[in-house]
Amino acid sequence: MLKPILPALAIVTLALSPAVSADYSPPAAPPAPEVHLQEPAVGGWYLRGDIGHRWSSLRSTEYITYGPGTSSFDTTVLKGGWGAGAGVGYQINDYLRTDLTIDYWGKSKFSGTTSGTCNGLPCSSTDESAYRAWLLLANAYVDLGTYRGVTPYVGAGIGGAHLQWDDLRNTINGVTWVHEGSKNWRFAWALMAGASYCLNDAVELDFGYRFSKIAGGRMFEFGSGVGPGFDGGMHVHEARAGLRWHLGGTNSRCAPRAVTYPDALSQALIYK
């Protein structure tokens, strides 16, 4: 009795199988989460500190002689000197920033020679002094793009320098006369170029060159019948290194982009 029934059940099972397969489908995968790249904030205040070494040259030197008129030093030499500075600035965007800086230039020794007549006879002198200065500048820079953490830049500044000359010691035939050194404010401007490197997202290491031009002024006072003396200003070349610390905690050029996911991602993770 069962033999005729079994083939019939097999035929019915095969007939129903495609229908069951067509009605079944696995659960749908959750939609792919949206990914947003959050740009770091642009702009912000920063502090800076720098140290450096400079080389100076005088454009001219002259002094008033016994009679009417002036005379000039035959030779002048300024030795190098160290300097240190600090400042506060604002990063306007990834390509423009500005700051106010104050630098102290340590002593730079001066030596020179003069020639003339002493009591109707030819004579010459050796002269020694030194200068130091405070330099105040308002600066603006153009950052030229960041490549693997390195940002080259160019800049310019304008301001003033307070120059302080030591007493000038004028020696002729073994006899030394002393002229009191002068102190005065002078106009100054500067040009800069360099590059910074991102140490982290808030601190940059800065290496740069600065050329400063200082206006002329009084160098020493009247003494022993000669003076006062004037210098025609000076050119100053500096190699500098320093740090810039961004107060906001992040620098848009150095900070990596933050990746954020909407709630869909957490829902997908929970579903899995």
ChimeraX attribute file (.defattr): number of C-alpha atoms within 10 A of each C-alpha:
attribute: neighborCount
match mode: 1-to-1
recipient: residues
	/A:1	5
	/A:2	6
	/A:3	7
	/A:4	8
	/A:5	9
	/A:6	11
	/A:7	11
	/A:8	10
	/A:9	11
	/A:10	10
	/A:11	10
	/A:12	11
	/A:13	11
	/A:14	10
	/A:15	11
	/A:16	10
	/A:17	10
	/A:18	10
	/A:19	10
	/A:20	9
	/A:21	9
	/A:22	8
	/A:23	7
	/A:24	8
	/A:25	7
	/A:26	5
	/A:27	6
	/A:28	6
	/A:29	9
	/A:30	13
	/A:31	9
	/A:32	9
	/A:33	14
	/A:34	11
	/A:35	11
	/A:36	12
	/A:37	11
	/A:38	11
	/A:39	12
	/A:40	16
	/A:41	13
	/A:42	13
	/A:43	20
	/A:44	18
	/A:45	18
	/A:46	22
	/A:47	18
	/A:48	21
	/A:49	18
	/A:50	20
	/A:51	19
	/A:52	20
	/A:53	16
	/A:54	20
	/A:55	16
	/A:56	21
	/A:57	16
	/A:58	17
	/A:59	14
	/A:60	15
	/A:61	21
	/A:62	18
	/A:63	21
	/A:64	17
	/A:65	17
	/A:66	12
	/A:67	8
	/A:68	7
	/A:69	8
	/A:70	14
	/A:71	17
	/A:72	18
	/A:73	16
	/A:74	13
	/A:75	14
	/A:76	18
	/A:77	15
	/A:78	18
	/A:79	14
	/A:80	18
	/A:81	18
	/A:82	18
	/A:83	20
	/A:84	18
	/A:85	19
	/A:86	17
	/A:87	18
	/A:88	17
	/A:89	21
	/A:90	18
	/A:91	19
	/A:92	13
	/A:93	16
	/A:94	18
	/A:95	16
	/A:96	16
	/A:97	20
	/A:98	20
	/A:99	19
	/A:100	19
	/A:101	21
	/A:102	17
	/A:103	20
	/A:104	18
	/A:105	21
	/A:106	18
	/A:107	19
	/A:108	20
	/A:109	18
	/A:110	21
	/A:111	16
	/A:112	17
	/A:113	17
	/A:114	18
	/A:115	16
	/A:116	12
	/A:117	9
	/A:118	10
	/A:119	6
	/A:120	7
	/A:121	7
	/A:122	9
	/A:123	13
	/A:124	15
	/A:125	19
	/A:126	18
	/A:127	20
	/A:128	18
	/A:129	21
	/A:130	18
	/A:131	21
	/A:132	20
	/A:133	20
	/A:134	18
	/A:135	24
	/A:136	22
	/A:137	20
	/A:138	18
	/A:139	20
	/A:140	20
	/A:141	19
	/A:142	17
	/A:143	20
	/A:144	15
	/A:145	13
	/A:146	18
	/A:147	10
	/A:148	8
	/A:149	16
	/A:150	19
	/A:151	21
	/A:152	18
	/A:153	19
	/A:154	17
	/A:155	18
	/A:156	19
	/A:157	21
	/A:158	18
	/A:159	17
	/A:160	18
	/A:161	22
	/A:162	17
	/A:163	22
	/A:164	20
	/A:165	22
	/A:166	21
	/A:167	18
	/A:168	24
	/A:169	19
	/A:170	22
	/A:171	17
	/A:172	16
	/A:173	9
	/A:174	8
	/A:175	9
	/A:176	15
	/A:177	13
	/A:178	17
	/A:179	22
	/A:180	17
	/A:181	21
	/A:182	20
	/A:183	18
	/A:184	14
	/A:185	18
	/A:186	17
	/A:187	17
	/A:188	21
	/A:189	20
	/A:190	20
	/A:191	18
	/A:192	18
	/A:193	17
	/A:194	18
	/A:195	19
	/A:196	22
	/A:197	20
	/A:198	20
	/A:199	13
	/A:200	16
	/A:201	18
	/A:202	19
	/A:203	22
	/A:204	23
	/A:205	18
	/A:206	21
	/A:207	19
	/A:208	19
	/A:209	17
	/A:210	20
	/A:211	18
	/A:212	20
	/A:213	19
	/A:214	24
	/A:215	18
	/A:216	21
	/A:217	19
	/A:218	23
	/A:219	29
	/A:220	24
	/A:221	18
	/A:222	16
	/A:223	14
	/A:224	11
	/A:225	10
	/A:226	15
	/A:227	19
	/A:228	20
	/A:229	23
	/A:230	19
	/A:231	18
	/A:232	15
	/A:233	21
	/A:234	18
	/A:235	15
	/A:236	17
	/A:237	19
	/A:238	21
	/A:239	17
	/A:240	20
	/A:241	19
	/A:242	18
	/A:243	19
	/A:244	22
	/A:245	21
	/A:246	23
	/A:247	14
	/A:248	12
	/A:249	14
	/A:250	20
	/A:251	27
	/A:252	19
	/A:253	23
	/A:254	22
	/A:255	17
	/A:256	15
	/A:257	13
	/A:258	10
	/A:259	10
	/A:260	12
	/A:261	12
	/A:262	11
	/A:263	10
	/A:264	14
	/A:265	17
	/A:266	12
	/A:267	12
	/A:268	14
	/A:269	9
	/A:270	8
	/A:271	9
	/A:272	8
